[in-house]
């Protein structure tokens, strides 16, 4: 009984997932997610909004709606495996994003969505990964019920930088160099000495032919990580490009 979930609302479900041979691969007594945010497999994204609180449903999901062509290591799902889900809709409530939340909850939401983005990235679904990383940033930047303490503030800052670096990686995989560069620069505004963002920014500037800027950025990255072979290689490539041709 009760209304079905509306867009943006959060749901709690009990989930069992089994292979065709009956082997149980998923058991979660209280899985919490917002349909449409990409935090769960597509069978649940599409199926749960059709349910009412208290309802028990069975969803037989072909592999594109479960763990896809490659399957999964955790849970242990073979490639191209269909799954049968038994789902109980426990609760429907307003989504967390617009509401002021404790900093610890913001951190949990941000981490959960970033991990989901990493899951999509590892499977090669870079658009879904980017969506999850952006949702993670949205969670981290949302209103809080109280100012974060020093440790929470530092963790929020670190998670934002990780998400922005991950956004840059996903944008590159999607062939969007300008957006990737913008994500790197946003990460560096938070942490000017972030080595990962410095290296990627230097590489992107070099690809645009902005060699002098690229060299400055890469030298700073090298100061932070003098043993990096990648940075040495990038700087050597820039030096060769900037050297005048030898006369014969």
QUIURHU-V16675 format. One record per backbone hydrogen bond with DSSP energy under -1.0 kcal/mol. CO is the residue of the C=O (numbers start at 1). NH is the residue of the N-H. Records with the same first field share a line. If there is no record, write none. Layout:
CO=NH ; NH
//
This chain:
6=9
10=93
11=33
12=90 ; 91
13=31
14=88
15=28
16=86
17=25 ; 26
18=84
19=22
23=19
26=17
28=15
31=13
33=11
34=37
41=45
42=46
43=47
44=48
47=50
48=51
52=55
55=89
57=87
59=85
61=83
62=65
63=66 ; 68
65=43
68=80
72=77
75=77
77=72
78=81
83=61
84=18
85=59
86=16
87=57
88=14
89=54
91=12
93=10
96=99
101=145
102=106
103=107
104=108
105=109
106=110
107=111
108=112
109=113
110=114
111=115
112=116
113=117
114=118
115=119
116=120
117=121
118=122
119=123
120=125
121=124
124=126
125=129
126=130
127=131
128=132
129=133
130=134
131=135
132=136
133=137
134=138
135=139
136=140
137=141
139=142
143=101
149=153
150=154
151=155
152=156
153=157
154=158
155=159
156=160
157=161
158=162
159=163
160=164
161=165
162=166
163=167
164=168
165=169
166=170
167=171
168=172
169=173
170=174
171=176
172=175
176=180
177=181
178=182
179=183
180=184
181=185
182=186
183=187
184=188
185=189
187=191
191=194
194=198
195=199
196=200
197=201
198=202
199=203
200=204
201=205
202=206
203=207
204=208
205=210
206=209
209=211
210=214
211=215
212=216
213=217
214=218
215=219
216=220
217=221
218=222
219=223
220=224
221=225
225=228
228=232
229=233
230=234
231=235
232=236
233=237
234=238
235=239
236=240
237=241
238=242
239=243
//
